[in-house]
Amino acid sequence: MSLSRKRKKELQKLQKQASSLWETQQVLVGEAASVAREAGRQLGHYNREHVKPQVQAGYEKYAAPYVEKGKQVVSSTVIPAAGAVVGSAMSVWDAANEQRSRLASGRGLELPDSKKYAKKADKYARQASGFLSAKLDRAAPQKKGIGAGGVIAIILGVAAAVGVLYAAWQTLRADDELWVADDPLRAPDA
């Protein structure tokens, strides 16, 4: 089936128009990509200038006091208790060395005064338990669950994700007037 010259010219003219429109759309898509890149860059600036300081302020206000209190508990309770345990172990070591040297010098075994050591042991046990109970009573119980800083971080993360998705949707959505059909030579159905 052969086409007339007039129809061929019209089809060529239509094909040139479609090609021109396609090139225009490619330029438009390129511009949209540059706008999306700029939006991403601006989002990064916004994050550095506004979101990060807010998150830092929230951390300083809500989380930092608990971190500091934890450090204080460790330095005022755990470390002294560990020191007391190490000191007791060293005392036992010294007593064993003294007994060993007494045996080596030939003085023999002397039975220690059990009443004297029982009194000392009771006294030290009362002091240690009183000290530890006082320190543990002052330590505040830790809260369970997510704090205000965690909620703020989740809200900001969701808001940033929604903003990025909205920008991508605006960039890539289909406008019927801007797009050309895949087959430019096919006539529309009447």
Order of alpha helices (4+ residues) and beta strands (2+ residues): alpha-alpha-alpha-alpha-alpha-alpha
